[in-house]
Amino acid sequence: RGVATRPGEHVALHFFEPRYKILIRRAWEGNRSFLCTQCQPRDGDTGLLVTVSSARFLSDGRANIEGSGVRRVKLGKVWVEEGTGGLYYAKVPQGLLDKEIPATGQAQERGRSSRSQVIGPQITHALTAAIQSGAPAYNRGRADLCAQTYARVAGELLEQDLSRAVAHRLRSALEESRAAGQDWDTAAWALRHAFDDILENRVG
């Protein structure tokens, strides 16, 4: 709340509250968008649709994000999801996200194509598939399943012919994850950060 007021406005935020850590995880793994209002939202209020262009997650789930306001939206039914610590949801006009998000989706696909040329399409596919499987489990409160999924994929990749930098990053993350024991949150994030670093070509 209270961070962006109009379309075109740049947004730079640090999410640290539990409810907003849930919000950004879901937004980043989904359509990379969320609604921003200037006060506690109610049915019929107006909010600003914000698209997220970049997100850097910390080990405890906090995140630094950047994005921009896209358009003002009239909210439909508004409610708080149980178990989120006060995270609001709102219905929006049908087809809104389909009309507003394609440019982000196209840029994302171009970025993935470029990265795949650096680290190899098989690695890109394996890491992306792991995230698409593990992140929803994490968001449902099953950090254990998420961590186990990430660890399995990391182990499988380490059996392949990887570059020295990628292999080192995966091996270090896997060791950190295993050292966390049953602290599944730490175990999952240790590997997720490594996956993100590799996909964004931040190794070597």
PyMOL commands that set and color helices and strands:
alter all, ss='L'
color gray80, all
select helices_A, chain A and resi 18-29+96-100+102-119+121-139+143-158+164-179+184-199
alter helices_A, ss='H'
color red, helices_A
select strands_A, chain A and resi 10-15+33-36+46-57+63-74+78-80+88-90
alter strands_A, ss='S'
color yellow, strands_A
deselect
rebuild
show_as cartoon
